[in-house]
């Protein structure tokens, strides 16, 4: 057989066989005997023999003959096996797809694209819960920058993307999974200064005394923070510029300055830093993204639901 080409006359011949005949025929060809084929497809040997006989009757030619006590395929049987193999493989694939659709695990692989902050702070808890519900699903996580998410969705490299704020692209649709404020994160030694009663003015005065560890201008969190600074007439100072909030967080823990973080990161308490929401609140939305040109898979939708539940449970008090 060359590629997937199937001769028209052979298709007509195969068309006169029932699907069960093709399954039994393939089993006999693969195992070399009626008894072994019966064990392979969980039938009795007599049922396999009857199926082969019925197929030969419908086709009008023998598929096997005996030679020295062995079952040998005829020339016609070999030709039919070569061409029917592709059809049989497609039938098996169809069965698997139907089973996966029934269980909600179509393709059994879920591919995710998310920014580093989501991968490191949110996905571990979400995937742990998701894996308990879908232990047979293979999950593939792509840690990317925001501008790469749309490309991965549109090329169907991934099934779902996750990031804060929106993606402006006509081929991308979004679903909100949770909303919370942006937080300022400071070294732990400022814990006494950061209280629930701190005023917006008091917070900005405190932040103005410390260098800021800034994120690159294309980071959505930092862009929202810059808009906040414009409205408040606040100009942060600092000499460290990083590309990921994880690095910024570690530098804050080492008392090199302060930074701005999302609500999920703020909810993960650590002793060497202190967090407080910016005042007035700057809304931060966590979104799941899908390509508009094809429907989200059931697994992708279930992951989004799982992430939404984890966010709801983990919002800071």
Steps between C-alpha positions, in 0.01 A plus 500: 500500500640836399408778746127498572385437139238226472400363160135551408441134410639387834278751680198346329616156616557618858164672491328164467656388832349587834715685756508187717632301204784750455588484870508119498693489171762739635535293817554178305755666273690645795505183711522234226234271641130485581561406864748783564268749329215382722706569813607841367148632438326299775289272280469123477698324229177384338373860486821609326471213251138589423586867451779416255272262311224761480748761374626263231142425398418869461825578321479205262860381549701325774713700741704208638604145416676225691859409414682239708259548788553875501253777413631699204345809344406478133625757251161671522517487879842667505380778268191552712708508820732766359215732411269426794771571757463876452124473539538283811740752656248776436225289658712445809573872515127570470431265792761674717361842409147392590621360833699817574202721414280296732748535786576864421863423417511560127850444372609430863745793472440850632744771388523828690685825430541733797724779621762413766299654787205272420719193446683543831230640729166372375538192281665273761188499720263494202682214326521296820122516528448446127726193505296341778189535282672397174794272587531365144535838332844615393549870574754704305582847638669767287648783708492800267474879495161659441562585134564132423169370635291618204739344248496164680119501512452602138742232375327245727826432678306526826136460603478780755700805603509671839609849596394808691304767315389457141648408164393733221467282191194435279570127499520463880214477748540530876325376813546664839607257772547740789544863594708658775713807571863564420728491804818672603755254635763631743780343705374334818662761725221742400227277643437737792445791262258305281172475682137497393476863613776632278365779281555530125723800565691317772560203270633718217724687745644169620552371145671824400774433757590166336635413156257312278588175330318558173375261235546555128257740334314225313400321821123555547528534878766766472308686230196513731725622779642777280145621429438499875816711551376752242168540677667535840779730385750247637843444346676190634879486490729204457784355298402133460287386206399133471285291266320272747312571821667195658841665477356829625351318800833339589678835477241654732561216746868599493403859587605653168173690465127447450289382207142457383341152491168338405242388755592132471865565579393724788288217646803270531634627828873493561676629811768706328257734319185694579219591261228762492253596224562818308257772599267576343466143371637417157289215359687199367313231302624147443384371160492178305544548126377285211521524122171613346538283190439177690304407811693450824549134588312361797830451683597864441166615639536273801847635571362855483231402752765350726716812484196715577424293811861516621506877455174544689626295792841669509415871480665686788273594787 
